[in-house]
Amino acid sequence: MLRIFFAIFLMLSVRSFGTDFYASGYTDARQKFRDLTAQAKLEFEDVEFGFVTVPSKTDRDLTIDYVYIPPKDSTEGLVIFSSGVHGVEAYAGSAMQNMLLEEFILPGRLPNQKTGFLFLHSINPYGFKYGRRVSENSVDLNRNFGVDKSHFNIKNTQFTELQHLLMPDKPASSSWVSHIKFLFQALMQMGKHSVGSLKQGIAGGQYEYPKGIFYGGRDFEPNQKLVEEILIKFAKPYKKVLNLDFHTGFGKRGFMHLFPNPTEDKEILELYKKIFGNYPIEQIGEDFYSNEGDFSTFVAGRLTKEGKTAIPMLVEYGTLDSQTYRGAIASLSRMVLENQNYWYGTRRPRDARRIQENFMELFYPSAEGWRSEVERQTRIHLPRFIENFDSLEVTGAVCAEEIRSAC
């Protein structure tokens, strides 16, 4: 009897502190999410869930899934949890969505009298399924979203100057010689430019080179229209909206970062303080960059047009300490090599395997400690943010100066 009790206790302990919310891949993650949405239908009234299919030339089973859980009384606030804008980053984002659903929303541990919840699962299903950060058309969706097409005309001259480093047009290699060469070239550029300037020039996005990293496309990807229709439908009755968009890769390893698009708008900053309290919001200094066409700015702009106060926030879990020189160069190298391998292949099959493994580690570390830690931090902080948002009083639509054109 004692042995049985101990076994049950052990299983419960592993379930409580383990990483069961993480999936083995896109199909598994989607099924976990669908199982939880079906359970939500049994627990709450008027729940709506479903999916939209993303058009594809190669795969007919790519879907953006969603579930909407309305509030019990009045429709004052809506929290949107989104994952997988960068496909391969959906492993962690999907896991955090599943954890919040199972541990907090289904048991009624989050305020639901006047606040509703909308989950958007795997906005870039192609990238999630096939281990890429970008869409089937090699477009970075977080440089592609927007309420108009003006950002497609942006010229990133610094990216053009760095073509030799960022867009090598030959087979990729994972050898130490290639790594040292890349390191030397990157250090040369750091000697010419500030770290902040380089990050802005590289990661800020570019719209001229389809075979380059951070390519934002020349027109909207179909994902944008599909998501917009879901947003408008479910956000319609609400006065205020909080969008928590999950990402991985940038920042201190195992740490949950909050990244908005940089703003000096006092009204927006005051809203951040009321919702996120003393948790650091990182938007000033050399470690940050801004970009056009990002998903969270699109959500804020589109919903503010509907007369709502919309607060976007990117929730990013660091993996390679990219705030350090070593981590920043390693992160950039892995992204360049993965993209180079996609377009030009490798001379040796083992190079392709190693490049893809390193790329996955950049966005979805295999270490159980990393996975448990980001889950732990999310479990502690996000419910508090949502409670603060629930109690937030708003009088009218608020749109930051920096994104007013989108609003």
CORQUIRA-V252581 format. One record per residue. N is the residue number from 1. BURIAL is 1 if it has 24 or more other ideal C-beta (glycine too) atoms within 12 Angstrom, else 0. D_FIRST is the distance of its C-alpha to the first C-alpha in whole Angstrom. Layout:
N/BURIAL/D_FIRST
N/BURIAL/D_FIRST
This chain:
1/0/0
2/0/4
3/0/5
4/0/5
5/0/6
6/0/9
7/0/10
8/0/11
9/0/12
10/0/14
11/0/16
12/0/17
13/0/18
14/0/20
15/0/21
16/0/23
17/0/25
18/0/25
19/1/28
20/0/27
21/1/30
22/1/32
23/1/34
24/0/35
25/0/38
26/1/40
27/0/39
28/0/35
29/1/36
30/1/38
31/0/36
32/1/33
33/1/36
34/1/37
35/1/33
36/1/33
37/1/37
38/0/36
39/0/33
40/1/35
41/0/37
42/0/35
43/0/34
44/1/38
45/0/41
46/0/44
47/1/42
48/0/44
49/1/43
50/1/45
51/1/46
52/1/50
53/0/51
54/1/53
55/0/56
56/0/55
57/0/58
58/0/55
59/0/52
60/0/51
61/0/48
62/1/48
63/1/47
64/1/47
65/1/44
66/1/44
67/1/42
68/1/44
69/1/42
70/1/45
71/1/44
72/0/44
73/0/47
74/0/50
75/1/50
76/1/51
77/1/49
78/1/48
79/1/46
80/1/46
81/1/43
82/1/45
83/1/44
84/1/45
85/1/49
86/1/49
87/1/47
88/1/45
89/1/44
90/1/42
91/1/39
92/1/38
93/1/40
94/1/38
95/1/35
96/1/36
97/1/37
98/1/34
99/1/32
100/1/34
101/1/34
102/1/30
103/1/29
104/1/32
105/1/35
106/1/32
107/0/30
108/0/34
109/0/33
110/1/37
111/1/40
112/1/41
113/0/44
114/1/47
115/1/45
116/1/45
117/1/43
118/1/44
119/1/43
120/1/45
121/1/43
122/1/44
123/1/48
124/1/49
125/1/47
126/1/49
127/1/49
128/1/45
129/1/45
130/1/47
131/1/46
132/1/49
133/1/50
134/1/53
135/1/54
136/1/55
137/1/59
138/1/58
139/1/58
140/1/56
141/1/55
142/1/55
143/1/59
144/1/59
145/1/58
146/1/61
147/1/63
148/0/66
149/0/67
150/0/69
151/1/67
152/1/67
153/0/71
154/1/69
155/0/71
156/1/69
157/0/71
158/1/69
159/1/67
160/0/70
161/0/71
162/1/68
163/1/68
164/0/68
165/1/65
166/1/63
167/1/64
168/1/65
169/0/66
170/0/65
171/0/62
172/1/59
173/1/58
174/1/55
175/0/57
176/0/57
177/0/61
178/1/60
179/1/58
180/0/60
181/0/63
182/1/61
183/0/60
184/0/64
185/1/65
186/1/63
187/0/64
188/0/67
189/1/67
190/1/65
191/0/68
192/0/70
193/0/68
194/0/66
195/1/62
196/0/62
197/0/65
198/1/63
199/1/60
200/1/62
201/1/64
202/1/62
203/1/59
204/1/61
205/1/61
206/1/64
207/1/66
208/0/68
209/1/67
210/0/64
211/1/63
212/1/62
213/1/59
214/1/59
215/1/61
216/1/61
217/1/63
218/0/66
219/0/65
220/1/62
221/1/59
222/1/58
223/1/54
224/1/57
225/0/58
226/1/55
227/1/53
228/1/56
229/0/56
230/1/52
231/1/53
232/0/56
233/0/54
234/1/51
235/1/53
236/0/56
237/0/55
238/1/53
239/1/55
240/1/53
241/1/51
242/1/49
243/1/49
244/1/46
245/1/46
246/1/44
247/1/45
248/1/44
249/1/46
250/1/49
251/1/48
252/1/46
253/1/43
254/1/40
255/1/42
256/1/42
257/1/46
258/1/48
259/1/51
260/1/54
261/1/57
262/1/59
263/1/61
264/0/63
265/0/63
266/0/62
267/0/61
268/1/58
269/0/57
270/0/57
271/1/55
272/1/53
273/0/52
274/1/51
275/1/48
276/1/47
277/0/48
278/0/48
279/1/46
280/0/49
281/1/51
282/1/53
283/1/56
284/0/59
285/0/60
286/0/60
287/1/56
288/1/57
289/1/59
290/1/60
291/1/60
292/1/62
293/1/60
294/1/56
295/1/54
296/1/53
297/1/57
298/1/58
299/1/55
300/1/57
301/1/60
302/1/60
303/1/58
304/1/60
305/1/63
306/1/61
307/0/62
308/1/58
309/1/57
310/1/55
311/1/53
312/1/52
313/1/50
314/1/49
315/1/45
316/1/45
317/1/43
318/1/44
319/1/44
320/1/46
321/1/48
322/1/51
323/1/52
324/0/53
325/0/56
326/0/54
327/1/51
328/1/54
329/1/56
330/1/53
331/1/52
332/1/55
333/1/55
334/1/52
335/1/54
336/1/57
337/1/56
338/1/54
339/1/57
340/1/59
341/1/57
342/1/57
343/1/60
344/0/62
345/0/59
346/1/58
347/0/60
348/0/57
349/0/54
350/0/51
351/1/53
352/1/52
353/0/49
354/1/49
355/1/51
356/1/48
357/0/45
358/1/47
359/1/48
360/1/44
361/1/43
362/1/46
363/1/44
364/1/41
365/1/39
366/0/36
367/0/35
368/0/31
369/0/33
370/1/36
371/1/34
372/1/31
373/1/34
374/1/36
375/1/33
376/1/32
377/1/36
378/1/36
379/1/33
380/0/35
381/1/39
382/1/39
383/1/38
384/0/40
385/1/43
386/1/43
387/1/42
388/1/46
389/1/47
390/1/46
391/0/48
392/1/51
393/0/54
394/1/57
395/0/60
396/0/62
397/1/61
398/1/61
399/1/62
400/1/62
401/0/66
402/1/65
403/1/63
404/0/66
405/0/67
406/1/64
407/1/64
